[in-house]
Amino acid sequence: MLKQERLNKILNPKTGRTVIIPMDHGVTDGPMAGLVEMSSILEKVKKGGVDAVILHKGIVKQNQAALAGLPYLIHISASSGLGVPLRKMLVADAKECVELGATGVSIHVNLGNQYEPEMLADLGRVARDCEREGIPLLAMMYVRDQKNGQIINDLTVKSVAHAARLAYELGADIVKVNYTGSSDSFKEVVAGCQIPVVIAGGSKGSPEDFLQSIKDAMSAGAKGVSCGRNVFQADDVTTMVKNVVAVVHGT
């Protein structure tokens, strides 16, 4: 029951949908634009009506005032652009997240590369621990490899649908995947996954294209969006959040 109560704070019970703003990028990329001063950006997204945010544990510890009344998931995966970015390692666990007041746990799994087996093993263990602790698990599932120093994402429908299905099969409560580019193709992703599917915001683009992709994904059955750069690097963060919330929840 406790797990469902927490899940209801992430997924709006009235719509079954969610707007999540991930702000875990500082571990991989350092203090990037929009995420230098965390308390300010947290206040802005909260004012916009976001459902939840995703943060690493250190940010949670240092920004309790700004997080008051705002559901947050703690991201327990980490890798650095200074090292081996594809290989996500666990840097926290479900019990620690509960102790830090989290509403949920977030884990990142990269598929289709040499590190996939260990990350899948981590996903299985973390799903078990989240169940025991009564806390929901969001799995960020990406099919990606590295070639000539560049991260290459596989956005084919077959691969994205497989990624979503893996999260469902291994015990996640929400899965985040890349959008496949069209409503018709994304329907195939949703059809094979019986847990809520949310789309990643993707690389920063025009606000119009960003909002249209969310509309298209929602029409395909997506249950929301987990978008970072397109929100926290927007010219007006609060207004952008309000626009995303309007698309997702129909307000």
N, C-alpha and C positions, 0 to 999 in steps of 0.2 A: 504493500500500500504506500509506503514511504517513497518507493521508486516512482510510482505513478503520480504521486503528488509533486515530486520534483519535475517529472516529465511535463506535467501540466503548466509549469512555470516557463518551460522552454517553448513548447507547442501551445499556442493559444487554444484553449478548450472550445471556444466559440467557432473557430475556423479550422482547427486541426493543422494550422500552418505556423510558420515561424520566420522571423527576420533575425539573423545572427550576424554579428560583426566580429570576425576573427582579428585579433591584434597580437598574434604570436610571432610576427615577422621579424622582430628585433633579434631573436636568437639566430636566425639564418642569415639575415642581411645587415644587422647592426641597427643603429638609431636612424632609420629612414624617415623621409619626409612624412609628416602626419603623426608619427609615433615617437617624437622626441620628448614631448611633455605629456605624460600619460593622463594625469588627472584632468587636464583640460579637454582632451579628446573624449574621455569617458563621460564627462558632463554633457558634451555636445550630442553624443549619440543617445544618451539617456533622455535628453530633452526632445529628441526626434521620435521617441517612442519605440526604440529597438526592443526586441523580446529578450535577447541575451547577447553576451559577448564571450569571446574566447581569449584567455590570457595565460601566460606562464605564471607559476606560483610566486615568483619574486615580485612581479607587478601586483599581484593580489595582496601580498603582505604590505606593500608600501602605499597602496591606494584605497584603503578601507573606506575613507570618507566619501570619495567619489563613487565607490561601488554600492553605497547604501541604497537599498531598494532596487538594485539592478541584478537580475540573475546572471551568473557567470559559470562557464565551464573552464576547468583548468586543463590546459594542453600538456600532455605528459610525454610527448615525443620531441626529440631535438636532433638537429644536425646543423652544421655551420658551413656557410659558403667559403670559409677559410680552410675547410678540410674536405670531407666526403659528403656532399649535400644529399645524395640519394639515400644514404644509410641512416635511417631514423632509429635512435636509441631511446629507451625509456629513461626518463629523468625524474619521475614521480610515480606514485601508485594510487589506487582508488581510496585506500584508507587515508592517506595524506590529504587527498582532495576533500574528503568529507570533513576532516579536521580543520581544514582551511575555509569551510563554509560554502564549498562549491555546490551548485545546483546540478552539475553534470561533469563528466570526464570526456576529454577529446583526445583521440589518438590518430596518428598519421601513418598510413601504409602505402609504400610505393611498390607497385607490382610490375612484373615484366623485366626484372633485372636480377643481378646475382645476389642481392640482399633480400629478395622476396621471402624466402623460407623463414628466416629469423623474425621478420616483421609479422608474418602470419602467425607464428608461434606466440609472439607477444600479444597480438590481437586476441587470440584464444584465451590466454591467461588473464588479460585485463578484463575481458568480457565476464569471465568467471568471478573475478574479484569484485567487479561492479555489481553483479547480481547479489553477491554475499553482503555487500555494503549498502544495498538498496539505492544505488545512484545510477542514473541513465548514462549510456555510452554513445557518443557520436564518433563515427569512424570516417575519417577523410581518406578516401580511396582513389589513388591515381595510378594510371598505367603509364609509366615513364622510364626512360633509360637515358644514358648520357653518351653522347658521341662528339668527339673532338672538343670536349670541354663544355658542350652545350646540353642542357636538359631538353629532351625530346618527349613531348606528350603524345600518347596514342588516343585520339578522340573518336576512333571508329565505334560504331554502335555496338558491335559484338564485344569489344574490349571493355567499354564503359558499362555495359549491361552485366558483364562477368564480374567487374569490380564491385558493383552494387550488390550483386547476388552473394559474393563472398562475405561481405559485411553482414548481410541478413543471415546467412548460414552459420556464421561463427559467433553470433550473439549480440551484435550491435543493436541499439534502439533507434538510431537515426544514421543515415549514411549520406555523406557529401561526395558528389562526383562532378566531373567536368560536364558542361552542357555539350551536347552533340551537334548543335548548330541549327536544329529545326525541331518544330513541335512533333512532326510525324516520327522522326527518328527517336526522339526522346521517349515517346510512348512505349517503345520496345524496352527501354531501360526500366521504366516504372512498372511495366507489366510483369517483369520477372523478379520483383522485389517487394515483399509484403511488409516492409517497414518504411517509414517516411523517408522520401528521397529529397534532398535539397541540392541545389546547384551551386557550384563555386562561382564567384564573381568574375574570375578570369583576370587577365592583364588589364591595366587601366585603358579605357577607351572613351568614346563620347558618351555623355549622359543619356542621350537619346537611344543609342544602340544598346547600352547597358540595360535600361529599363525595358526596352522591347524584348530583349532576350529573356528577361524575367517573366514578362507577360506570356511569351510563347511557351516557356517551360511550365508555367502554371496551367496553361490550357492542356498540356500533355499529362498532367497529373502530379507534377512536382508539389511538394508540401512547403516550399519556401526557398530561401536563399541564404548562403553563408558567404558574404561578400566583404572583402577588405579594402584594397587600394581604391576601388571605385567609390568608396564612401569616405574613408579617413583622409584621402588626398583630394577630395572634392573642394571646390571653391567655397561652398557653403555646406558644411557637413550636416548640420541639423536639418536643413531643407532637403538634402539628398536622402537622409534617413526617412523623413516624412514621405517622400515620393515613393521610396521602396516599400514602406509599410502600406501605403495606399494601394499599390499594385498587388502585393501579396495578400493582404487581408480585405481588400475591396472597400476600404473606408474612404 
